[in-house]
Amino acid sequence: MKELVNFIKKEFKHILRDTRTLVILFGIPIIQILLFGYVITTDIKDAGIAILDLSKDQTTQDITSKLISSGYFVIHKNLNSYDEIEAVFKQGEVKEVIVFEENFGKKLIATNSANVQLIADATDANTANIIVMYTSGVILDYVNSLNKTIDAPFKVDINERMLYNEELKSSFMFVPGIMAMILMLISAMMTSISIAREKELGTMEILLVSPLKPIQIIIGKVAPYLLLSLINAISILLIGYFIFGVPINGSLVLLMSETMLFILLALSLGILISTVAKTQQFAMMASMFALMLPTMLLSGFVYPVENMPVWLQVICHLMPPKYFITIVKGIMLKGTGLFFIWKETLILVVFTLFFIGMSVKKFKIRLE
């Protein structure tokens, strides 16, 4: 019995000395429960909206004030005509446009009825539904408060329109998100495992003492996976288009160029991971943990970034898939050009150059 107790004590000491094991046992569960607890929510907070007020009377101003004070919405822009609606949606910050008809207040008093139109960006069908539901609730609550003081009740007819996804197909949201997740995960994982395999087989030393420069080694490792990942991306687009009916309304050349940029980013990140990974298993685990969960939860793929706490939104803005998903949705569903997505494109370029630079630096350190 004494031998068993001593053996158990030894195992405890061995576990406590292993930092990686402690991180897996205690760190990962804590991080996961915090992420899921803050991210998984259907509540709306600070959703960007625009107002097209064709009436500009006291009633429409009161409704607008009630929308702002609700805490659910933030007005990004006041529009002057219908022609501005599509452009404001393509900019990406506005999720809904609220249109008050002409003489809204006068019609409400004269006929006890008036119309308001809610036009939502349905590239994310779930979010669009929730935003429209919240907006309708605020407007109807305002009307009900008026009806308490009059005999003949007022009625506001709310007309809903889901732009870019009239049928509210969930595939319009999932195909771009899954494309980003697969390309990030597969590309980064394969390249990280590639160099880790060289280390385990003992062939890394041969590469390091060869005439090849660090940048040449990186290019040599990246090039095959760049082509394979591009084939993977094309397959996803074909499946999305022919099987799920996801349209490609924008430039196919621009879409493929942005896809190649993102693949290069993912591959360079995989190279960077591989420079610090000693084994294939560690490289795989690091890629899975560092890329899969953040891509799913912190990129806006499933849950809107705007609904998250401020500190978590800051982390979200450090996730490259967030910008790629915005780009893909913009090109495929909205038909946007480079003019509307140049900021996201520039951010992906900066990320790519940073990861490549860090990878080269790591190799230089080893060569020195």
Order of alpha helices (4+ residues) and beta strands (2+ residues): alpha-alpha-alpha-beta-alpha-beta-alpha-beta-alpha-beta-alpha-beta-alpha-alpha-alpha-alpha-alpha-alpha-alpha-alpha-alpha
